[in-house]
Amino acid sequence: MDMLFLGASIHAKDIDPSVKKFIEGLDPALVKQVTVFSTGFEDKATGIMKDLLTRRGVHVADKCYFCLGKFLLFNRRHPDAQDLNGAEEFARSALAG
């Protein structure tokens, strides 16, 4: 696989255990590059994913995408149309190299 897009958000100060398990099972020989993205109250998930992937020996793209996401009473209108357009532009740019 040339590129894998992998996304997560923060739950209880860490990424979801199922995302961690997915990363742990990822074969670096089968994926040329992973591009990470996240939504949430603040951007911590992309750093956590990048670190876990790098430790597995998986090449991680330098650029990542983050947009606000709903969290309790905060950011209730996110992701919004502008966030989704930003995600689309980011994905197109990542695929174009």
C-alpha positions as CSV (number, residue, x, y, z in Angstrom):
1,M,0.0,0.0,0.0
2,D,1.4,3.4,-1.0
3,M,-0.4,5.5,1.6
4,L,-2.6,4.8,4.6
5,F,-4.7,7.6,6.2
6,L,-5.1,7.0,9.9
7,G,-7.2,9.1,12.2
8,A,-8.0,9.2,15.9
9,S,-9.0,11.5,18.7
10,I,-8.2,11.7,22.4
11,H,-10.2,9.8,24.9
12,A,-9.2,10.0,28.6
13,K,-5.8,11.6,27.6
14,D,-4.9,8.9,25.1
15,I,-6.0,7.5,21.7
16,D,-8.5,4.8,21.6
17,P,-7.1,1.3,22.5
18,S,-8.4,-0.1,19.2
19,V,-6.3,2.4,17.2
20,K,-3.3,1.5,19.3
21,K,-4.0,-2.2,18.6
22,F,-4.3,-1.5,14.9
23,I,-0.9,0.3,14.9
24,E,0.7,-2.6,16.8
25,G,-0.5,-5.0,14.1
26,L,0.6,-2.9,11.2
27,D,3.3,-4.5,9.1
28,P,5.8,-1.8,8.0
29,A,6.7,-3.9,4.9
30,L,3.1,-3.5,3.6
31,V,2.7,0.2,4.1
32,K,5.0,2.7,2.4
33,Q,3.7,5.7,4.3
34,V,1.0,6.7,6.9
35,T,-0.6,10.1,7.0
36,V,-2.3,10.9,10.3
37,F,-5.2,13.2,11.1
38,S,-7.4,13.9,14.1
39,T,-10.3,15.9,15.5
40,G,-10.9,16.9,19.1
41,F,-10.6,19.6,21.7
42,E,-6.8,19.9,21.2
43,D,-4.3,18.2,19.0
44,K,-2.5,15.5,20.9
45,A,-3.6,12.4,18.9
46,T,-1.5,13.1,15.9
47,G,1.7,13.2,18.0
48,I,0.8,10.0,19.8
49,M,0.1,8.2,16.5
50,K,3.3,9.5,14.9
51,D,5.3,8.3,17.9
52,L,3.7,4.8,17.9
53,L,4.1,4.4,14.1
54,T,7.7,5.5,14.1
55,R,8.6,3.1,16.9
56,R,7.0,0.3,14.7
57,G,9.3,1.3,11.9
58,V,6.5,2.8,9.7
59,H,7.3,5.9,7.7
60,V,5.0,8.7,8.8
61,A,4.3,11.8,6.6
62,D,5.6,15.1,8.1
63,K,2.3,16.9,7.6
64,C,-0.8,15.9,9.5
65,Y,-4.3,17.4,9.7
66,F,-6.2,18.5,12.8
67,C,-9.5,20.2,13.2
68,L,-11.7,21.0,16.2
69,G,-14.1,18.3,17.2
70,K,-17.1,18.3,19.6
71,F,-16.1,17.7,23.2
72,L,-18.8,18.0,25.9
73,L,-20.1,21.5,25.6
74,F,-17.1,22.8,23.6
75,N,-16.8,23.0,19.8
76,R,-20.4,21.9,19.3
77,R,-20.4,23.0,15.7
78,H,-17.3,21.1,14.7
79,P,-16.3,19.6,12.5
80,D,-18.0,22.1,10.2
81,A,-18.1,22.6,6.5
82,Q,-14.8,24.6,6.6
83,D,-13.1,21.8,8.6
84,L,-14.3,19.2,6.1
85,N,-13.1,21.2,3.1
86,G,-9.8,21.6,4.9
87,A,-9.6,17.8,5.4
88,E,-10.4,17.3,1.7
89,E,-7.7,19.7,0.6
90,F,-5.2,18.1,3.0
91,A,-5.9,14.6,1.6
92,R,-5.6,15.8,-2.0
93,S,-2.3,17.5,-1.2
94,A,-1.0,14.4,0.6
95,L,-1.9,12.2,-2.3
96,A,-0.3,14.6,-4.8
97,G,2.9,14.4,-2.9
